[in-house]
């Protein structure tokens, strides 16, 4: 699997945070690209895509 890359601050984090239905206390909350990448490495989908 690919390594999770450091990213610049997400320009949409405020909007994403409002719409994010994930209930986990996670550092990727609202940073959709990082969340999806992390879940792909675990072989599953985040709550927004499940």
PDB file with one MODEL, atoms N, CA, C and O in Angstrom:
MODEL        1
ATOM      1  N   UNK A   1       0.839  -1.193   0.000  1.00  0.00           N
ATOM      2  CA  UNK A   1       0.000   0.000   0.000  1.00  0.00           C
ATOM      3  C   UNK A   1       0.878   1.248   0.000  1.00  0.00           C
ATOM      4  O   UNK A   1       2.016   1.236   0.469  1.00  0.00           O
ATOM      5  N   UNK A   2       0.326   2.296  -0.528  1.00  0.00           N
ATOM      6  CA  UNK A   2       1.035   3.573  -0.575  1.00  0.00           C
ATOM      7  C   UNK A   2       1.073   4.202   0.811  1.00  0.00           C
ATOM      8  O   UNK A   2       0.184   3.990   1.636  1.00  0.00           O
ATOM      9  N   UNK A   3       2.104   4.964   1.042  1.00  0.00           N
ATOM     10  CA  UNK A   3       2.249   5.678   2.310  1.00  0.00           C
ATOM     11  C   UNK A   3       1.380   6.931   2.288  1.00  0.00           C
ATOM     12  O   UNK A   3       1.284   7.603   1.261  1.00  0.00           O
ATOM     13  N   UNK A   4       0.744   7.249   3.424  1.00  0.00           N
ATOM     14  CA  UNK A   4      -0.063   8.469   3.512  1.00  0.00           C
ATOM     15  C   UNK A   4       0.878   9.660   3.440  1.00  0.00           C
ATOM     16  O   UNK A   4       1.844   9.745   4.199  1.00  0.00           O
ATOM     17  N   UNK A   5       0.596  10.569   2.536  1.00  0.00           N
ATOM     18  CA  UNK A   5       1.463  11.721   2.297  1.00  0.00           C
ATOM     19  C   UNK A   5       1.012  12.919   3.118  1.00  0.00           C
ATOM     20  O   UNK A   5      -0.176  13.090   3.393  1.00  0.00           O
ATOM     21  N   UNK A   6       1.970  13.737   3.502  1.00  0.00           N
ATOM     22  CA  UNK A   6       1.629  15.003   4.153  1.00  0.00           C
ATOM     23  C   UNK A   6       1.005  15.901   3.090  1.00  0.00           C
ATOM     24  O   UNK A   6       1.446  15.917   1.941  1.00  0.00           O
ATOM     25  N   UNK A   7      -0.002  16.633   3.475  1.00  0.00           N
ATOM     26  CA  UNK A   7      -0.701  17.508   2.530  1.00  0.00           C
ATOM     27  C   UNK A   7      -0.741  18.923   3.073  1.00  0.00           C
ATOM     28  O   UNK A   7      -0.615  19.165   4.273  1.00  0.00           O
ATOM     29  N   UNK A   8      -0.918  19.839   2.152  1.00  0.00           N
ATOM     30  CA  UNK A   8      -1.160  21.212   2.574  1.00  0.00           C
ATOM     31  C   UNK A   8      -2.509  21.248   3.268  1.00  0.00           C
ATOM     32  O   UNK A   8      -3.314  20.331   3.107  1.00  0.00           O
ATOM     33  N   UNK A   9      -2.763  22.285   4.030  1.00  0.00           N
ATOM     34  CA  UNK A   9      -4.042  22.402   4.719  1.00  0.00           C
ATOM     35  C   UNK A   9      -5.177  22.381   3.701  1.00  0.00           C
ATOM     36  O   UNK A   9      -5.111  23.047   2.667  1.00  0.00           O
ATOM     37  N   UNK A  10      -6.199  21.623   4.001  1.00  0.00           N
ATOM     38  CA  UNK A  10      -7.342  21.467   3.105  1.00  0.00           C
ATOM     39  C   UNK A  10      -8.112  22.784   3.011  1.00  0.00           C
ATOM     40  O   UNK A  10      -8.524  23.324   4.037  1.00  0.00           O
ATOM     41  N   UNK A  11      -8.314  23.310   1.801  1.00  0.00           N
ATOM     42  CA  UNK A  11      -9.038  24.581   1.667  1.00  0.00           C
ATOM     43  C   UNK A  11     -10.536  24.450   1.942  1.00  0.00           C
ATOM     44  O   UNK A  11     -11.219  25.455   2.138  1.00  0.00           O
ATOM     45  N   UNK A  12     -11.050  23.223   1.957  1.00  0.00           N
ATOM     46  CA  UNK A  12     -12.488  23.000   2.149  1.00  0.00           C
ATOM     47  C   UNK A  12     -12.824  22.420   3.516  1.00  0.00           C
ATOM     48  O   UNK A  12     -13.941  21.942   3.717  1.00  0.00           O
ATOM     49  N   UNK A  13     -11.897  22.450   4.451  1.00  0.00           N
ATOM     50  CA  UNK A  13     -12.098  21.750   5.720  1.00  0.00           C
ATOM     51  C   UNK A  13     -13.322  22.248   6.483  1.00  0.00           C
ATOM     52  O   UNK A  13     -14.002  21.447   7.124  1.00  0.00           O
ATOM     53  N   UNK A  14     -13.617  23.524   6.435  1.00  0.00           N
ATOM     54  CA  UNK A  14     -14.771  24.046   7.178  1.00  0.00           C
ATOM     55  C   UNK A  14     -16.080  23.501   6.607  1.00  0.00           C
ATOM     56  O   UNK A  14     -16.965  23.100   7.363  1.00  0.00           O
ATOM     57  N   UNK A  15     -16.208  23.483   5.291  1.00  0.00           N
ATOM     58  CA  UNK A  15     -17.410  22.945   4.645  1.00  0.00           C
ATOM     59  C   UNK A  15     -17.473  21.432   4.848  1.00  0.00           C
ATOM     60  O   UNK A  15     -18.530  20.892   5.176  1.00  0.00           O
ATOM     61  N   UNK A  16     -16.348  20.750   4.654  1.00  0.00           N
ATOM     62  CA  UNK A  16     -16.307  19.301   4.835  1.00  0.00           C
ATOM     63  C   UNK A  16     -16.674  18.921   6.262  1.00  0.00           C
ATOM     64  O   UNK A  16     -17.385  17.940   6.483  1.00  0.00           O
ATOM     65  N   UNK A  17     -16.195  19.689   7.227  1.00  0.00           N
ATOM     66  CA  UNK A  17     -16.441  19.393   8.634  1.00  0.00           C
ATOM     67  C   UNK A  17     -17.935  19.433   8.951  1.00  0.00           C
ATOM     68  O   UNK A  17     -18.424  18.633   9.749  1.00  0.00           O
ATOM     69  N   UNK A  18     -18.648  20.348   8.337  1.00  0.00           N
ATOM     70  CA  UNK A  18     -20.098  20.458   8.551  1.00  0.00           C
ATOM     71  C   UNK A  18     -20.809  19.222   8.004  1.00  0.00           C
ATOM     72  O   UNK A  18     -21.722  18.695   8.640  1.00  0.00           O
ATOM     73  N   UNK A  19     -20.391  18.762   6.826  1.00  0.00           N
ATOM     74  CA  UNK A  19     -21.062  17.645   6.158  1.00  0.00           C
ATOM     75  C   UNK A  19     -20.548  16.269   6.570  1.00  0.00           C
ATOM     76  O   UNK A  19     -21.169  15.259   6.238  1.00  0.00           O
ATOM     77  N   UNK A  20     -19.428  16.211   7.285  1.00  0.00           N
ATOM     78  CA  UNK A  20     -18.823  14.929   7.650  1.00  0.00           C
ATOM     79  C   UNK A  20     -19.698  14.198   8.666  1.00  0.00           C
ATOM     80  O   UNK A  20     -19.979  14.725   9.742  1.00  0.00           O
ATOM     81  N   UNK A  21     -20.128  12.980   8.321  1.00  0.00           N
ATOM     82  CA  UNK A  21     -20.988  12.221   9.223  1.00  0.00           C
ATOM     83  C   UNK A  21     -20.228  11.203  10.064  1.00  0.00           C
ATOM     84  O   UNK A  21     -20.838  10.360  10.721  1.00  0.00           O
ATOM     85  N   UNK A  22     -18.928  11.275  10.048  1.00  0.00           N
ATOM     86  CA  UNK A  22     -18.108  10.365  10.843  1.00  0.00           C
ATOM     87  C   UNK A  22     -18.220  10.729  12.322  1.00  0.00           C
ATOM     88  O   UNK A  22     -18.162  11.903  12.688  1.00  0.00           O
ATOM     89  N   UNK A  23     -18.379   9.716  13.162  1.00  0.00           N
ATOM     90  CA  UNK A  23     -18.509   9.942  14.596  1.00  0.00           C
ATOM     91  C   UNK A  23     -17.213   9.671  15.347  1.00  0.00           C
ATOM     92  O   UNK A  23     -17.157   9.858  16.563  1.00  0.00           O
ATOM     93  N   UNK A  24     -16.174   9.236  14.649  1.00  0.00           N
ATOM     94  CA  UNK A  24     -14.895   8.950  15.291  1.00  0.00           C
ATOM     95  C   UNK A  24     -14.147  10.249  15.585  1.00  0.00           C
ATOM     96  O   UNK A  24     -14.235  11.218  14.831  1.00  0.00           O
ATOM     97  N   UNK A  25     -13.421  10.249  16.683  1.00  0.00           N
ATOM     98  CA  UNK A  25     -12.569  11.389  17.021  1.00  0.00           C
ATOM     99  C   UNK A  25     -11.247  11.165  16.293  1.00  0.00           C
ATOM    100  O   UNK A  25     -10.381  10.434  16.774  1.00  0.00           O
ATOM    101  N   UNK A  26     -11.101  11.795  15.142  1.00  0.00           N
ATOM    102  CA  UNK A  26      -9.998  11.492  14.235  1.00  0.00           C
ATOM    103  C   UNK A  26      -9.348  12.776  13.748  1.00  0.00           C
ATOM    104  O   UNK A  26     -10.029  13.774  13.510  1.00  0.00           O
ATOM    105  N   UNK A  27      -8.033  12.748  13.600  1.00  0.00           N
ATOM    106  CA  UNK A  27      -7.320  13.930  13.108  1.00  0.00           C
ATOM    107  C   UNK A  27      -7.641  14.243  11.652  1.00  0.00           C
ATOM    108  O   UNK A  27      -7.348  15.343  11.184  1.00  0.00           O
ATOM    109  N   UNK A  28      -8.235  13.299  10.929  1.00  0.00           N
ATOM    110  CA  UNK A  28      -8.570  13.517   9.519  1.00  0.00           C
ATOM    111  C   UNK A  28     -10.003  13.987   9.323  1.00  0.00           C
ATOM    112  O   UNK A  28     -10.444  14.139   8.183  1.00  0.00           O
ATOM    113  N   UNK A  29     -10.737  14.218  10.397  1.00  0.00           N
ATOM    114  CA  UNK A  29     -12.134  14.654  10.311  1.00  0.00           C
ATOM    115  C   UNK A  29     -12.239  15.923   9.466  1.00  0.00           C
ATOM    116  O   UNK A  29     -11.640  16.944   9.804  1.00  0.00           O
ATOM    117  N   UNK A  30     -12.986  15.864   8.385  1.00  0.00           N
ATOM    118  CA  UNK A  30     -13.160  17.009   7.503  1.00  0.00           C
ATOM    119  C   UNK A  30     -12.110  17.129   6.416  1.00  0.00           C
ATOM    120  O   UNK A  30     -12.229  17.982   5.537  1.00  0.00           O
ATOM    121  N   UNK A  31     -11.082  16.291   6.459  1.00  0.00           N
ATOM    122  CA  UNK A  31     -10.039  16.295   5.424  1.00  0.00           C
ATOM    123  C   UNK A  31     -10.267  15.031   4.592  1.00  0.00           C
ATOM    124  O   UNK A  31      -9.602  14.011   4.773  1.00  0.00           O
ATOM    125  N   UNK A  32     -11.220  15.136   3.685  1.00  0.00           N
ATOM    126  CA  UNK A  32     -11.735  13.970   2.962  1.00  0.00           C
ATOM    127  C   UNK A  32     -10.655  13.182   2.228  1.00  0.00           C
ATOM    128  O   UNK A  32     -10.653  11.953   2.288  1.00  0.00           O
ATOM    129  N   UNK A  33      -9.750  13.849   1.545  1.00  0.00           N
ATOM    130  CA  UNK A  33      -8.746  13.120   0.765  1.00  0.00           C
ATOM    131  C   UNK A  33      -7.874  12.262   1.675  1.00  0.00           C
ATOM    132  O   UNK A  33      -7.550  11.129   1.319  1.00  0.00           O
ATOM    133  N   UNK A  34      -7.488  12.776   2.838  1.00  0.00           N
ATOM    134  CA  UNK A  34      -6.666  12.011   3.776  1.00  0.00           C
ATOM    135  C   UNK A  34      -7.474  10.888   4.415  1.00  0.00           C
ATOM    136  O   UNK A  34      -6.947   9.800   4.647  1.00  0.00           O
ATOM    137  N   UNK A  35      -8.731  11.141   4.697  1.00  0.00           N
ATOM    138  CA  UNK A  35      -9.609  10.134   5.298  1.00  0.00           C
ATOM    139  C   UNK A  35      -9.804   8.955   4.348  1.00  0.00           C
ATOM    140  O   UNK A  35      -9.658   7.801   4.749  1.00  0.00           O
ATOM    141  N   UNK A  36     -10.128   9.241   3.111  1.00  0.00           N
ATOM    142  CA  UNK A  36     -10.347   8.183   2.123  1.00  0.00           C
ATOM    143  C   UNK A  36      -9.067   7.389   1.907  1.00  0.00           C
ATOM    144  O   UNK A  36      -9.112   6.163   1.801  1.00  0.00           O
ATOM    145  N   UNK A  37      -7.940   8.062   1.841  1.00  0.00           N
ATOM    146  CA  UNK A  37      -6.658   7.385   1.658  1.00  0.00           C
ATOM    147  C   UNK A  37      -6.368   6.443   2.830  1.00  0.00           C
ATOM    148  O   UNK A  37      -5.926   5.313   2.622  1.00  0.00           O
ATOM    149  N   UNK A  38      -6.614   6.899   4.049  1.00  0.00           N
ATOM    150  CA  UNK A  38      -6.377   6.066   5.233  1.00  0.00           C
ATOM    151  C   UNK A  38      -7.304   4.853   5.246  1.00  0.00           C
ATOM    152  O   UNK A  38      -6.866   3.745   5.554  1.00  0.00           O
ATOM    153  N   UNK A  39      -8.567   5.049   4.917  1.00  0.00           N
ATOM    154  CA  UNK A  39      -9.513   3.935   4.895  1.00  0.00           C
ATOM    155  C   UNK A  39      -9.172   2.944   3.790  1.00  0.00           C
ATOM    156  O   UNK A  39      -9.349   1.741   3.978  1.00  0.00           O
ATOM    157  N   UNK A  40      -8.695   3.408   2.658  1.00  0.00           N
ATOM    158  CA  UNK A  40      -8.281   2.503   1.571  1.00  0.00           C
ATOM    159  C   UNK A  40      -7.162   1.594   2.041  1.00  0.00           C
ATOM    160  O   UNK A  40      -7.134   0.407   1.715  1.00  0.00           O
ATOM    161  N   UNK A  41      -6.230   2.164   2.817  1.00  0.00           N
ATOM    162  CA  UNK A  41      -5.127   1.350   3.324  1.00  0.00           C
ATOM    163  C   UNK A  41      -5.621   0.286   4.300  1.00  0.00           C
ATOM    164  O   UNK A  41      -5.001  -0.769   4.433  1.00  0.00           O
ATOM    165  N   UNK A  42      -6.723   0.556   4.976  1.00  0.00           N
ATOM    166  CA  UNK A  42      -7.306  -0.410   5.910  1.00  0.00           C
ATOM    167  C   UNK A  42      -8.254  -1.385   5.212  1.00  0.00           C
ATOM    168  O   UNK A  42      -8.732  -2.344   5.817  1.00  0.00           O
ATOM    169  N   UNK A  43      -8.517  -1.123   3.926  1.00  0.00           N
ATOM    170  CA  UNK A  43      -9.380  -2.005   3.153  1.00  0.00           C
ATOM    171  C   UNK A  43     -10.859  -1.798   3.414  1.00  0.00           C
ATOM    172  O   UNK A  43     -11.656  -2.720   3.240  1.00  0.00           O
ATOM    173  N   UNK A  44     -11.238  -0.585   3.833  1.00  0.00           N
ATOM    174  CA  UNK A  44     -12.651  -0.311   4.075  1.00  0.00           C
ATOM    175  C   UNK A  44     -13.010   1.081   3.580  1.00  0.00           C
ATOM    176  O   UNK A  44     -12.181   1.772   2.987  1.00  0.00           O
ATOM    177  N   UNK A  45     -14.237   1.485   3.825  1.00  0.00           N
ATOM    178  CA  UNK A  45     -14.719   2.790   3.390  1.00  0.00           C
ATOM    179  C   UNK A  45     -15.056   3.659   4.595  1.00  0.00           C
ATOM    180  O   UNK A  45     -15.478   3.144   5.630  1.00  0.00           O
ATOM    181  N   UNK A  46     -14.872   4.982   4.470  1.00  0.00           N
ATOM    182  CA  UNK A  46     -15.306   5.875   5.540  1.00  0.00           C
ATOM    183  C   UNK A  46     -16.834   5.947   5.574  1.00  0.00           C
ATOM    184  O   UNK A  46     -17.503   5.547   4.622  1.00  0.00           O
ATOM    185  N   UNK A  47     -17.372   6.455   6.668  1.00  0.00           N
ATOM    186  CA  UNK A  47     -18.829   6.513   6.861  1.00  0.00           C
ATOM    187  C   UNK A  47     -19.539   7.242   5.726  1.00  0.00           C
ATOM    188  O   UNK A  47     -20.658   6.874   5.368  1.00  0.00           O
ATOM    189  N   UNK A  48     -18.916   8.264   5.154  1.00  0.00           N
ATOM    190  CA  UNK A  48     -19.568   9.045   4.102  1.00  0.00           C
ATOM    191  C   UNK A  48     -19.750   8.250   2.811  1.00  0.00           C
ATOM    192  O   UNK A  48     -20.593   8.608   1.988  1.00  0.00           O
ATOM    193  N   UNK A  49     -18.986   7.190   2.619  1.00  0.00           N
ATOM    194  CA  UNK A  49     -19.083   6.384   1.398  1.00  0.00           C
ATOM    195  C   UNK A  49     -19.657   4.997   1.637  1.00  0.00           C
ATOM    196  O   UNK A  49     -19.916   4.258   0.687  1.00  0.00           O
ATOM    197  N   UNK A  50     -19.855   4.645   2.879  1.00  0.00           N
ATOM    198  CA  UNK A  50     -20.340   3.287   3.202  1.00  0.00           C
ATOM    199  C   UNK A  50     -21.832   3.173   2.969  1.00  0.00           C
ATOM    200  O   UNK A  50     -22.411   2.109   3.186  1.00  0.00           O
TER     201      UNK A  50
ENDMDL
END
